[in-house]
């Protein structure tokens, strides 16, 4: 891969040159200057990748291949280099990194310079700005896309995204109005104190025009300082905290259910906490032994499982009968293209999908959910419970966690189930040593006959 990368970089430099140097171009007059500029940007990115060492990320490998296709198009007469440019920009976005998102935005800028009326170029620009957290600029680009898009069905995703970004900005505006109202009415008795001055500083920094990460940090500081200044019971502080929570939710998901979910209701952390509150829960392993016993009517294991309020199953079933009761199905996205996996057609009351980054998680939901196969779908606040600072906030380990372990930790964090049991987690279905150690510290009872471990 190192030689391939070096060779491609040489080809890019030969065609596009470097800033301030003449470009070789292709026969017949050569490509437009905007295309040459795009190639130079790709060359800079390739150079950075080469300096970073061996490539192990398949998504970046696909980006390099896309840059290769763009390079070939720019040096081939009559080739459609513009479409290759858009594909490269989209592949950069799909790679998921901040540097790749910046490359996608730069390529989108060159694409809009080449064809100002290209709806694909404006959507790419909006998506890149959105990925970089520049919501207000993304709205402008999305609106240019909608003005050029004649297919109203294809526009719905963009319209929903615009509504989400605007709603998130509106929460910031309302929070600032609430803060200023307190200052104007003299309710801010601590305005001249150290905490009050810090809160004023946070309010000055907060704006809907800030990049998402900076706005979130300023909003967090404002809520923290106002709570310290006036107490959590203050009505204005409660409203401010509610606005903050709504802003955080809107940052991760659209407010309107995606029609591709087939009418399923999105469920977040509060909804899941209510769903499991006071109920007995069992996680059933997908093993031949467990499946065989569960399928025998009246067997001790079948009777045991049927007695629980919620039956949880994880990942793709290989042995469990298709009609086996599943109240909650959880799965973890793995691989470089998780949206291309088998569809989730097994009936479940609630389906939780764990995965990162956010764009890949969204693609997987839209590509793999089967309409009508679930009543509720976990929203983005539940997509990474182990590592989300708002939930468990742990550092990612060297070995990915199993889905069953993720569910256990989430249920333990929620703290509302009456009881949580593991059934059949032995042999091939056994948890990793680190996961077993965690379970062992919380085990209240074991039942060898049913291979059951009781956590609560």
ABEGO torsion letter per residue (X at the ends): XAAAAAAAAAAAAAAAEBBGBBBAEBBGGEBBAAAAAAAAAAAAAAAAAAAAEBBABAAAAAAAAAAAAAAAAAABBGBBAAAAAAAAAAAAAAAGBAAAAAAAAAAAAAAAAABAABAAAAAAAAAAAAAAGBAAAAAAAAAAAAAABABAAAAAAAAAAAAAAAAAAAAAAAAAAAAAAAAAAGABAAAABAAAAAAAAAAAABBAABBAAAAAAAAAAAAAAAAAAAEAABAAAAAAAAAAAAAAAAAABBABBBAAAGGBBBBBAAAAAAAABGBBBBBBBBBAAAAAAAABBGBAAAAAAAABABBBBBEBBAABBAABBBABBBBBBBEABAAABBBBABBBABBBBBEOBAAAAAAAAAAABBBGABABBBBAAAABAAABAABAGBBBBABBBBAAAAAAAAAAAAGABABBBBBGBBEAABBBAAAAAAAAAABABBBAAAGBBBAX
